[in-house]
Amino acid sequence: MAQPPNIDGILITWGDCLFYPGNRVVKVKPQPRLSGDAARLRAAAIRKRIEATVVRRAPQVMVKVTGGGRGMKAIAAHFRYISKNGRLEIEDQRGETMRGKDSLRDLADDWRFGGSLIPDDADPGHRREAFNIMLSMPRGTDPLTVQRAAREFAQAELADHKYVMVLHDHQANPHVHISVRAESRHGKRLNPRKADLHRWRETFAEKLRGYGVEAEATRQATRGRSRNYDPLWRVKAREDGRLRTNRPGTKNGGRAIATRAQAVEAWRQLGQALAMSGDVADRYLAKSIAAFVREMPSTPAAEQVRQAPKPAAPQINPPDIGPRR
């Protein structure tokens, strides 16, 4: 008699590919093989991520580096911009708040001399002495909750750095601007890369979920998307009329195509495993995965999944998928 599939094991293997991709830059030790209660907890976490993505279609957080100052004049100008010239309250890394033009001047002096000297002006090729980060959620999210989550994000990810944050709730999407000094108090410099941005999105989403806000930080490939976002220099050049070349709106390179194909294959494996489960909630997730993949933009890998036989749909109403014990 054939052995029943190890559904939790399949969920962990393929779910990790979708939701917890390894850092391609930094080599890490292989994680120990999970078993028993640890495996069940990990599989339950994967089920929650699947449900949030394909059933509830949870909002995606946005964490974006919008630039950064090379000299103190540029950094101080950003302080004025995010605070509306001192009218909005600024909060620093100690949790202290300030408001007004005098406070902005004191803040600039603190940053200028609080570590290696930041000159007023700097050449274009000079290293960045500060980074500007924006954390955002869609319209309808409570702004104060976004602010609390951003505060906890900064405490976790920007520890040992000077930073200030300002909530903007007067526009469509509530968002928080963070300006962080590149040099930490120990002399280590911040240099955010793609892997850091993905981790930052995960951290921000986790902090929001801690306040009961639906939030996810899945990769574009996991969602079947491949949009090309312009870096800040291209955005500024286009605004100034200096941009001479355009690039495709979607990623069509070999690496992007391969990444999307891997994501579709992971969804296929997850759907097949869940369809064989004796749990009604699992089978409903399998049906939702099939619908989710059918909505993805057309790719050879996605077409294979679309044309494959669909798992038998249970003749039930959508189950109330709550926390698994």
RAQUIWO-V635170 format. One line per field, one symbol per residue. psi: psi as a letter, one per 40 degrees, with the letter a starting at -180 (. if undefined). A space follows every 50 residues. Layout:
BEGIN
psi=???
END
This chain:
BEGIN
psi=hiiiigdddddddddddddfiihedhhiiiiihiibdddddddddddddd dddecefiihihhhheaiididddddddddddeffedihhhaeeeiiiii ddddddddddddegahhhidiiideiiheiihihhiiiiehhdddddddd dddddddfieihiiihhheeadhhihhhhhhdhieeehihghaddddddd ddddddddddeehhhifiidddefifihhhiddddddddeeehdiiiiei heiddddddddddddddddddddddeiehdddddddddddddddeiihid ddddddeihiihhhgiihiggahi.
END
